[in-house]
Amino acid sequence: MQFHRKDLTNEQLVQLYRRLLLPRMIEEKMLVLLRQGKISKWFSGIGQEAIAVGATMALQNDEWIMPLHRNLGVFTTRDMPLGKLFKQWQGNKDGYSKGRERSFHFGSREHHICGMISHLGPQLAIADGVALAHQLSNEAKVALAFTGDGGTSEGDFHEALNVAAVWDLPVIFIIENNGYGLSTPVHEQYRCFSLAERAQGYGMQGVRIDGNNILEVFDTVSGVRDYCLRERKPYLIECMTFRMRGHEEASGVKYVPPHLFELWEKKDPIKNYEGWLLQEGLLNEQTVTDIREEFRDYIETELKQAYEAPAIVPDTEEELKDMYAPLPGNTPYKETTAAKKSGRFPTAISQQPSANPAAGPEKRFIDGIKEALWQSMEKHPNLVLMGQDIAEYGGAFKITEGFSDKFGKARVRNTPICESAIVGAALGLSLQGYKSMMEMQFADFVTVGFNQIVNNLAKLHYRWGQNADVVIRMPTGGGVGAGPFHSQSNEAWFVHTPGLKVVYPSTPAEAKGLLNAAINDPNPVLYFEHKALYRSISGPVPEEYYEVEIGKARLVQEGEDCTLITYGSGVHWALEYASKHPDRSFYILDLRTLLPLDYDAIATAVKATGKLLLLHEDTLTGGIGGEIAAWVAEHCFEYLDAPVVRCASLDTAIPFNIDLEKNFMAYSRLGQSIDQLLRY
Ligand SMILES: Cc1ncc(C[n+]2csc(CCOP(=O)(O)OP(=O)(O)O)c2C)c(N)n1
């Protein structure tokens, strides 16, 4: 192994050695603890330390790194206190994730490290978002993300590199090519000669280097960092290395030919570098012994501290609370006239009296959405809009028409067709204090960004206290003859995911107020907007900026015969049915927010009539109706005068043919369901 010191000072060279040695010694200790049964799982990076350490040393301390499971060297080089790291690995409350996350699946704002989730790939696009924030703020900083050779086969790798290239983002992507993805050798993983070659396909530069040579890694990443800042472009580095231990300790290495261990043992990054430093006279046997002794004492002391930490006492309230970031300042809100009149609706309707739908000019549903976006862009200079065709073209539904002229293309961004990477980038923006709104062209396409939403955005705050300030607009629903992949109601997927908020307005005024509230909320919010309502529904919309509080249902009308709880298009079905049956008196509640549900309003609605029908466009099985029915059975049983009835769409895909679609829709069975309920 050739070492070229270039212009590094003796102190820097020794410092690199110390940085390299510490994670190795920690790992050796962890392996002992593992054998003693004192820790449960360990993903070893032994033999690969030069990559994490060299790359981290080449960055500034406030540049974000997205590390993986073998990158202990990132954490130690950023000087994270070892005692706290040990507590983290032991699942202690005083670790970095209050005992909620394992191994390296956590982050720390203070150290500019955004830890991985278990899924390989999603961390890459987060680096895009961070780099975009730097670009928007005109800061000379890069972001760096790691992947393994196996992880390069994920679609997320492709999407993240493509977005970084198209948007000219200063991101350094590092592949640690250690020969295996669990047991799968690289020849069963990809067909190109070197992974660095792929860079060209994305329109970026790439290089393959010896990942076991600390000076080569440090020098390359330093140079690449300068390049990314100077040229305003991303860069791909493939570091060749080898995994000297099993995928994780328990899984063994039977599938690895023994001669490879002999070969790579000779290329050990620490032995080789230490040997060179000794040869150059920068270290001697005594200094090596002293450094090792110092680290051994440090590890033992910090470990002792971790062992002495008290065991966790579960606190359910804290567990639930920490799923969400707190709201910024609580604006008091007032009840509407309808709520006051009813006397039975304890929760307030909107944060501002001006949200009273009577107070503004007549506008369409789509205008409510547009106005909220426009006013939120004015209110939040750190808000970025992203989506396919949303800039000059104005989006598939023309909601952002004129936005790029007013706010510029930096803040109103056309995206490549990469849903997963854009959600990831939205998370990255949030790390740097930006807000973002991503327009899903159709709610159906969320499936290809699903992982980022339900695993990254939703769980981030609970895992390590970092909020994901992201709104995803979801043009949803059927009734327009668009077939199975442009009409789905998929809100229930997200209602089942703690950490998200899910809102679903039914009127133009609420469309505006709820979108403003969603954007102002520091948590990830899925905002469902029914496409069939865009231009078919009008109503008064206050002109000024206002919010409708998330988590509060709306009493649509009072009634005595039965209660209809619904949302979205269901509200209009309920009203239409009621207007056609003046002889029957319906209490109608519009949920408006599906997560969290307004249980007070639901209970009040049940008590009002004793007969409950749950109505939604979504399919029956696993829909929100089932959840509410269960809750009502548990909490309002004594107020019920009949079994709860659900009226939902058929448990099929949504058909294209208009007559088939009508038959599919819940509305076609609403009369029947109401008759059944009232007959009981
Ligand atoms: C999306 C996803 N699929 C499968 C896994 C299971 N898994 C965890 S690590 C791993 C191998 C990863 O190989 P590579 O990316 O080369 O990284 P290495 O472990 O070699 O550092 C696999 C298959 C996962 N975590 N995520």
The ligand as a MOL file (V3000), in Angstrom:
LIG
                    3D

  0  0  0     0  0            999 V3000
M  V30 BEGIN CTAB
M  V30 COUNTS 26 27 0 0 0
M  V30 BEGIN ATOM
M  V30 1 C -34.5320 -2.5060 1.4330 0
M  V30 2 C -33.7670 -3.5400 2.1950 0
M  V30 3 N -33.6760 -4.8040 1.7240 0
M  V30 4 C -32.9990 -5.7400 2.4160 0
M  V30 5 C -32.3730 -5.4420 3.5940 0
M  V30 6 C -31.6410 -6.5110 4.4040 0
M  V30 7 N -30.1870 -6.2280 4.4120 0 CHG=1
M  V30 8 C -29.5980 -5.5300 5.3830 0
M  V30 9 S -27.9980 -5.2310 5.0900 0
M  V30 10 C -28.0440 -6.1200 3.6570 0
M  V30 11 C -26.8150 -6.2430 2.8150 0
M  V30 12 C -26.3300 -4.9050 2.4120 0
M  V30 13 O -25.2330 -5.0210 1.5750 0
M  V30 14 P -24.4180 -3.7540 1.1620 0
M  V30 15 O -25.2990 -2.6810 0.6940 0
M  V30 16 O -23.3590 -4.2000 0.2350 0
M  V30 17 O -23.7820 -3.2210 2.5250 0
M  V30 18 P -22.8360 -4.0090 3.5410 0
M  V30 19 O -23.7230 -4.6800 4.5350 0
M  V30 20 O -22.0150 -4.9460 2.7730 0
M  V30 21 O -22.0300 -2.9460 4.1880 0
M  V30 22 C -29.3150 -6.6090 3.4160 0
M  V30 23 C -29.7040 -7.4210 2.2660 0
M  V30 24 C -32.5130 -4.1170 4.0470 0
M  V30 25 N -31.9590 -3.7240 5.1920 0
M  V30 26 N -33.1680 -3.1940 3.3310 0
M  V30 END ATOM
M  V30 BEGIN BOND
M  V30 1 1 1 2
M  V30 2 1 2 3
M  V30 3 2 2 26
M  V30 4 2 3 4
M  V30 5 1 4 5
M  V30 6 1 5 6
M  V30 7 2 5 24
M  V30 8 1 6 7
M  V30 9 2 7 8
M  V30 10 1 7 22
M  V30 11 1 8 9
M  V30 12 1 9 10
M  V30 13 1 10 11
M  V30 14 2 10 22
M  V30 15 1 11 12
M  V30 16 1 12 13
M  V30 17 1 13 14
M  V30 18 2 14 15
M  V30 19 1 14 16
M  V30 20 1 14 17
M  V30 21 1 17 18
M  V30 22 2 18 19
M  V30 23 1 18 20
M  V30 24 1 18 21
M  V30 25 1 22 23
M  V30 26 1 24 25
M  V30 27 1 24 26
M  V30 END BOND
M  V30 END CTAB
M  END
